[in-house]
Amino acid sequence: MKIFVAGLPYDLDDAELTEISEKFGEIASAKVAIDKETGKSKGFAFVDMPNREEALEAIESLNDISLGKKPLVVKEAEERPSSGRPPANRSFNNRPQGGSGYQGNRNNTRFRP
């Protein structure tokens, strides 16, 4: 079960998050979200726990406690809705040609009524 954790201190790293979370059971992964431009924490993270009961206990125990200035918000992570965009690693150059999109004036003739 994947858990969303918000309200984390900005200096908390993956190892510290794992240490806090593993008190409730096995941790498959614990990843603090990092801003790509600054390299600093965004203040939230995701923890993946294989055992649902242990994950629910972690949510109940950690929600609303303070590790810093603000209380944690801990809940089951929601599936991210599809944006309709292709994955970032796909090239637009491989698109099939044709389709119903506007193609412009292909043969350089004018429309005359």
MDTraj code that builds the backbone (N, CA, C; nanometers):
import mdtraj as md
import numpy as np

residues = "MET LYS ILE PHE VAL ALA GLY LEU PRO TYR ASP LEU ASP ASP ALA GLU LEU THR GLU ILE SER GLU LYS PHE GLY GLU ILE ALA SER ALA LYS VAL ALA ILE ASP LYS GLU THR GLY LYS SER LYS GLY PHE ALA PHE VAL ASP MET PRO ASN ARG GLU GLU ALA LEU GLU ALA ILE GLU SER LEU ASN ASP ILE SER LEU GLY LYS LYS PRO LEU VAL VAL LYS GLU ALA GLU GLU ARG PRO SER SER GLY ARG PRO PRO ALA ASN ARG SER PHE ASN ASN ARG PRO GLN GLY GLY SER GLY TYR GLN GLY ASN ARG ASN ASN THR ARG PHE ARG PRO".split()
xyz = np.array([
    [0.0851, -0.1172, 0.0000],
    [0.0000, 0.0000, 0.0000],
    [0.0898, 0.1236, 0.0000],
    [0.0566, 0.2181, -0.0851],
    [0.1356, 0.3400, -0.0944],
    [0.0727, 0.4469, -0.0048],
    [0.1585, 0.5125, 0.0739],
    [0.1145, 0.6145, 0.1704],
    [0.1703, 0.7506, 0.1288],
    [0.0874, 0.8527, 0.1373],
    [0.1279, 0.9903, 0.1120],
    [0.1536, 1.0572, 0.2463],
    [0.2674, 1.1248, 0.2588],
    [0.3035, 1.1931, 0.3835],
    [0.3381, 1.3383, 0.3500],
    [0.2632, 1.4335, 0.4056],
    [0.2891, 1.5760, 0.3821],
    [0.3177, 1.6449, 0.5149],
    [0.3790, 1.7624, 0.5056],
    [0.4127, 1.8386, 0.6258],
    [0.5475, 1.7997, 0.6839],
    [0.6306, 1.7368, 0.6012],
    [0.7622, 1.6934, 0.6483],
    [0.8577, 1.8118, 0.6620],
    [0.9483, 1.8049, 0.7578],
    [1.0546, 1.9059, 0.7641],
    [1.1362, 1.8994, 0.6343],
    [1.1806, 2.0132, 0.5846],
    [1.2509, 2.0186, 0.4565],
    [1.3894, 1.9538, 0.4606],
    [1.4426, 1.9292, 0.5795],
    [1.5746, 1.8661, 0.5883],
    [1.5667, 1.7136, 0.6092],
    [1.4463, 1.6575, 0.6114],
    [1.4291, 1.5132, 0.6292],
    [1.4607, 1.4418, 0.4977],
    [1.5409, 1.3347, 0.5026],
    [1.5767, 1.2619, 0.3808],
    [1.5115, 1.1235, 0.3784],
    [1.5362, 1.0497, 0.2693],
    [1.4759, 0.9173, 0.2505],
    [1.5096, 0.8212, 0.3643],
    [1.6351, 0.8222, 0.4086],
    [1.6789, 0.7300, 0.5145],
    [1.6051, 0.7584, 0.6454],
    [1.5885, 0.8856, 0.6789],
    [1.5172, 0.9205, 0.8027],
    [1.3697, 0.8849, 0.7913],
    [1.3110, 0.9049, 0.6731],
    [1.1712, 0.8670, 0.6517],
    [1.1543, 0.7163, 0.6657],
    [1.2482, 0.6406, 0.6111],
    [1.2446, 0.4947, 0.6241],
    [1.2527, 0.4539, 0.7711],
    [1.3439, 0.5170, 0.8445],
    [1.3612, 0.4854, 0.9866],
    [1.2336, 0.5113, 1.0664],
    [1.1676, 0.6212, 1.0389],
    [1.0420, 0.6539, 1.1083],
    [0.9335, 0.5530, 1.0724],
    [0.9237, 0.5201, 0.9432],
    [0.8155, 0.4347, 0.8938],
    [0.8320, 0.2879, 0.9297],
    [0.9566, 0.2398, 0.9361],
    [0.9773, 0.0965, 0.9594],
    [0.9424, 0.0538, 1.1018],
    [0.9118, 0.1464, 1.1885],
    [0.8647, 0.1115, 1.3232],
    [0.7286, 0.0430, 1.3169],
    [0.6604, 0.0579, 1.2011],
    [0.5263, 0.0018, 1.1864],
    [0.5237, -0.1229, 1.0990],
    [0.6383, -0.1570, 1.0380],
    [0.6441, -0.2762, 0.9552],
    [0.7426, -0.2623, 0.8408],
    [0.7342, -0.3573, 0.7482],
    [0.8265, -0.3633, 0.6351],
    [0.8022, -0.2469, 0.5379],
    [0.9118, -0.1892, 0.4903],
    [0.9060, -0.0778, 0.3962],
    [0.9662, -0.1238, 0.2632],
    [0.8888, -0.1135, 0.1554],
    [0.9415, -0.1455, 0.0219],
    [1.0213, -0.0272, -0.0313],
    [0.9710, 0.0942, -0.0050],
    [1.0432, 0.2144, -0.0458],
    [0.9902, 0.3344, 0.0309],
    [1.0759, 0.4341, 0.0444],
    [1.0382, 0.5615, 0.1071],
    [1.1105, 0.6701, 0.0307],
    [1.0358, 0.7594, -0.0330],
    [1.0966, 0.8574, -0.1222],
    [1.0404, 0.9969, -0.0952],
    [1.1303, 1.0865, -0.0522],
    [1.0939, 1.2268, -0.0319],
    [1.0948, 1.2947, -0.1689],
    [0.9919, 1.3742, -0.1988],
    [0.9843, 1.4458, -0.3262],
    [1.0859, 1.5599, -0.3256],
    [1.1656, 1.5657, -0.4314],
    [1.2719, 1.6657, -0.4430],
    [1.2433, 1.7566, -0.5629],
    [1.2573, 1.8866, -0.5428],
    [1.2411, 1.9836, -0.6501],
    [1.3578, 1.9689, -0.7479],
    [1.3291, 1.9524, -0.8762],
    [1.4335, 1.9285, -0.9763],
    [1.5267, 2.0480, -0.9930],
    [1.4736, 2.1685, -0.9803],
    [1.5563, 2.2875, -1.0014],
    [1.6456, 2.3197, -0.8823],
    [1.5911, 2.3087, -0.7612],
    [1.6672, 2.3489, -0.6426],
    [1.7370, 2.2326, -0.5740],
    [1.6887, 2.1101, -0.5975],
    [1.7452, 1.9938, -0.5306],
    [1.7030, 1.9817, -0.3850],
    [1.6041, 2.0634, -0.3439],
    [1.5573, 2.0615, -0.2045],
    [1.4241, 1.9887, -0.1944],
    [1.3944, 1.9418, -0.0731],
    [1.2705, 1.8710, -0.0466],
    [1.1499, 1.9605, -0.0718],
    [1.0426, 1.8975, -0.1208],
    [0.9161, 1.9687, -0.1397],
    [0.8287, 1.9581, -0.0144],
    [0.8735, 1.8828, 0.0863],
    [0.7979, 1.8714, 0.2110],
    [0.6950, 1.7596, 0.2127],
    [0.6969, 1.6742, 0.1098],
    [0.6076, 1.5581, 0.1114],
    [0.6824, 1.4372, 0.0570],
    [0.6225, 1.3192, 0.0788],
    [0.6895, 1.1955, 0.0404],
    [0.5878, 1.0848, 0.0184],
    [0.6375, 0.9732, -0.0348],
    [0.5570, 0.8528, -0.0511],
    [0.6315, 0.7362, 0.0111],
    [0.5573, 0.6568, 0.0863],
    [0.6124, 0.5368, 0.1500],
    [0.5310, 0.4186, 0.0989],
    [0.5988, 0.3159, 0.0526],
    [0.5316, 0.1964, 0.0033],
    [0.5537, 0.0836, 0.1031],
    [0.4427, 0.0331, 0.1562],
    [0.4478, -0.0768, 0.2533],
    [0.3698, -0.1950, 0.1963],
    [0.4340, -0.3118, 0.1831],
    [0.3669, -0.4280, 0.1233],
    [0.2484, -0.4810, 0.2052],
    [0.2533, -0.4667, 0.3367],
    [0.1479, -0.5190, 0.4233],
    [0.0452, -0.4092, 0.4519],
    [-0.0776, -0.4284, 0.4056],
    [-0.1830, -0.3263, 0.4196],
    [-0.2143, -0.2938, 0.5653],
    [-0.2194, -0.3941, 0.6501],
    [-0.2516, -0.3707, 0.7916],
    [-0.1450, -0.2838, 0.8581],
    [-0.0181, -0.3132, 0.8274],
    [0.0912, -0.2321, 0.8823],
    [0.0852, -0.0893, 0.8288],
    [0.0505, -0.0762, 0.7022],
    [0.0388, 0.0570, 0.6421],
    [-0.0729, 0.1377, 0.7083],
    [-0.1849, 0.0735, 0.7323],
    [-0.2971, 0.1425, 0.7988],
    [-0.2596, 0.1847, 0.9406],
    [-0.1828, 0.1003, 1.0102],
    [-0.1352, 0.1351, 1.1441],
    [-0.0408, 0.2555, 1.1383],
    [0.0463, 0.2579, 1.0380],
    [0.1382, 0.3710, 1.0208],
    [0.0598, 0.4992, 0.9952],
    [-0.0418, 0.4923, 0.9105],
    [-0.1245, 0.6099, 0.8815],
    [-0.1892, 0.6611, 1.0094],
    [-0.2509, 0.5706, 1.0837],
    [-0.3202, 0.6091, 1.2069],
    [-0.2245, 0.6671, 1.3106],
    [-0.1063, 0.6090, 1.3221],
    [-0.0102, 0.6527, 1.4238],
    [0.0621, 0.7815, 1.3875],
    [0.0919, 0.8011, 1.2593],
    [0.1718, 0.9167, 1.2184],
    [0.0898, 1.0402, 1.1823],
    [-0.0352, 1.0205, 1.1439],
    [-0.1185, 1.1345, 1.1048],
    [-0.1368, 1.2318, 1.2208],
    [-0.1130, 1.3583, 1.1936],
    [-0.1346, 1.4684, 1.2875],
    [-0.0279, 1.4813, 1.3966],
    [0.0845, 1.4058, 1.3857],
    [0.1938, 1.4306, 1.4803],
    [0.2867, 1.5351, 1.4193],
    [0.3652, 1.5999, 1.5005],
    [0.4571, 1.7025, 1.4507],
    [0.6005, 1.6532, 1.4554],
    [0.6670, 1.6613, 1.3412],
    [0.8109, 1.6341, 1.3353],
    [0.8882, 1.7650, 1.3266],
    [0.8184, 1.8696, 1.2995],
    [0.8783, 2.0021, 1.2856],
    [0.7782, 2.1064, 1.3323],
    [0.7591, 2.2080, 1.2490],
    [0.6685, 2.3173, 1.2854],
    [0.5225, 2.2858, 1.2587],
    [0.4949, 2.1962, 1.1647],
    [0.3553, 2.1686, 1.1308],
    [0.3244, 2.0196, 1.1448],
    [0.1977, 1.9873, 1.1688],
    [0.1605, 1.8460, 1.1845],
    [0.1640, 1.7730, 1.0504],
    [0.1948, 1.6442, 1.0569],
    [0.1960, 1.5618, 0.9371],
    [0.0541, 1.5325, 0.8907],
    [0.0390, 1.5212, 0.7602],
    [-0.0839, 1.4701, 0.6998],
    [-0.0436, 1.3384, 0.6354],
    [-0.0991, 1.2291, 0.6857],
    [-0.0622, 1.0959, 0.6384],
    [-0.1896, 1.0236, 0.5979],
    [-0.1913, 0.9774, 0.4728],
    [-0.3102, 0.9073, 0.4227],
    [-0.2708, 0.8141, 0.3105],
    [-0.3640, 0.7297, 0.2693],
    [-0.3382, 0.6418, 0.1561],
    [-0.3204, 0.7279, 0.0316],
    [-0.2174, 0.6983, -0.0452],
    [-0.1915, 0.7742, -0.1679],
    [-0.3008, 0.7437, -0.2695],
    [-0.3396, 0.8467, -0.3428],
    [-0.4397, 0.8303, -0.4479],
    [-0.3685, 0.8100, -0.5802],
    [-0.4299, 0.7320, -0.6666],
    [-0.3734, 0.7109, -0.8002],
    [-0.3777, 0.8424, -0.8758],
    [-0.2708, 0.8735, -0.9427],
    [-0.2620, 0.9962, -1.0213],
    [-0.3441, 0.9778, -1.1491],
    [-0.4379, 1.0706, -1.1773],
    [-0.5153, 1.0556, -1.3011],
    [-0.4273, 1.0772, -1.4231],
    [-0.4610, 1.0100, -1.5310],
    [-0.3842, 1.0238, -1.6537],
    [-0.4044, 1.1636, -1.7109],
    [-0.2966, 1.2266, -1.7522],
    [-0.3043, 1.3627, -1.8052],
    [-0.3378, 1.3634, -1.9530],
    [-0.3373, 1.2485, -2.0173],
    [-0.3625, 1.2425, -2.1590],
    [-0.2387, 1.2725, -2.2418],
    [-0.1285, 1.3042, -2.1762],
    [-0.0034, 1.3325, -2.2466],
    [0.0771, 1.2040, -2.2566],
    [0.1616, 1.1937, -2.3606],
    [0.2480, 1.0757, -2.3677],
    [0.3543, 1.0832, -2.2592],
    [0.4100, 0.9697, -2.2191],
    [0.5173, 0.9714, -2.1197],
    [0.6324, 1.0595, -2.1667],
    [0.7037, 1.1150, -2.0738],
    [0.8104, 1.2109, -2.1036],
    [0.9204, 1.1532, -2.1912],
    [0.9402, 1.0245, -2.1893],
    [1.0508, 0.9661, -2.2653],
    [1.0120, 0.9297, -2.4086],
    [0.8914, 0.9641, -2.4509],
    [0.8506, 0.9337, -2.5880],
    [0.8800, 1.0514, -2.6792],
    [0.9187, 1.0226, -2.7991],
    [0.9511, 1.1256, -2.8970],
    [0.8288, 1.1566, -2.9823],
    [0.8091, 1.2836, -3.0108],
    [0.6993, 1.3235, -3.0975],
    [0.7325, 1.2964, -3.2445],
    [0.8578, 1.2712, -3.2749],
    [0.8972, 1.2462, -3.4125],
    [0.8499, 1.1105, -3.4623],
    [0.8088, 1.0235, -3.3729],
    [0.7658, 0.8894, -3.4115],
    [0.6157, 0.8799, -3.4334],
    [0.5474, 0.9926, -3.4357],
    [0.4023, 0.9907, -3.4550],
    [0.3684, 0.9486, -3.5977],
    [0.2581, 0.8751, -3.6141],
    [0.2154, 0.8419, -3.7497],
    [0.1656, 0.9688, -3.8193],
    [0.1884, 0.9771, -3.9480],
    [0.1451, 1.0931, -4.0252],
    [0.0005, 1.0748, -4.0671],
    [-0.0645, 1.1877, -4.0978],
    [-0.2040, 1.1826, -4.1417],
    [-0.2953, 1.2111, -4.0252],
    [-0.4159, 1.1627, -4.0328],
    [-0.5112, 1.1870, -3.9261],
    [-0.6059, 1.2987, -3.9633],
    [-0.6802, 1.3458, -3.8676],
    [-0.7823, 1.4451, -3.8965],
    [-0.7398, 1.5864, -3.8592],
    [-0.6157, 1.6074, -3.8245],
    [-0.5689, 1.7408, -3.7877],
    [-0.5590, 1.8312, -3.9094],
    [-0.5524, 1.9583, -3.8878],
    [-0.5405, 2.0562, -3.9955],
    [-0.4070, 2.0373, -4.0667],
    [-0.4115, 2.0200, -4.1945],
    [-0.2907, 1.9950, -4.2717],
    [-0.2460, 2.1162, -4.3533],
    [-0.3228, 2.2221, -4.3496],
    [-0.2849, 2.3404, -4.4262],
    [-0.3167, 2.3227, -4.5735],
    [-0.2676, 2.4103, -4.6528],
    [-0.2908, 2.4085, -4.7960],
    [-0.1823, 2.3244, -4.8608],
    [-0.2048, 2.1947, -4.8729],
    [-0.1017, 2.0989, -4.9143],
    [-0.0463, 2.1208, -5.0537],
    [-0.1319, 2.1492, -5.1483],
    [-0.0802, 2.1591, -5.2854],
    [-0.0792, 2.3054, -5.3339],
    [-0.0805, 2.3954, -5.2417],
    [-0.0638, 2.5383, -5.2706],
    [-0.1689, 2.5927, -5.3659],
    [-0.2894, 2.5379, -5.3632],
    [-0.4002, 2.5920, -5.4429],
    [-0.4927, 2.6680, -5.3525],
    [-0.5698, 2.7573, -5.4109],
    [-0.6661, 2.8352, -5.3327],
    [-0.8046, 2.7766, -5.3512],
    [-0.8781, 2.7893, -5.2463],
    [-1.0172, 2.7467, -5.2535],
    [-1.0958, 2.8572, -5.3212],
    [-1.1742, 2.8214, -5.4261],
    [-1.2580, 2.9198, -5.4942],
    [-1.3999, 2.8670, -5.4959],
    [-1.4923, 2.9501, -5.4478],
    [-1.6328, 2.9052, -5.4442],
    [-1.6960, 2.8925, -5.5812],
])
top = md.Topology()
chain = top.add_chain()
for i, resn in enumerate(residues, 1):
    res = top.add_residue(resn, chain, resSeq=i)
    for name in ("N", "CA", "C"):
        top.add_atom(name, md.element.get_by_symbol(name[0]), res)
traj = md.Trajectory(xyz[None], top)
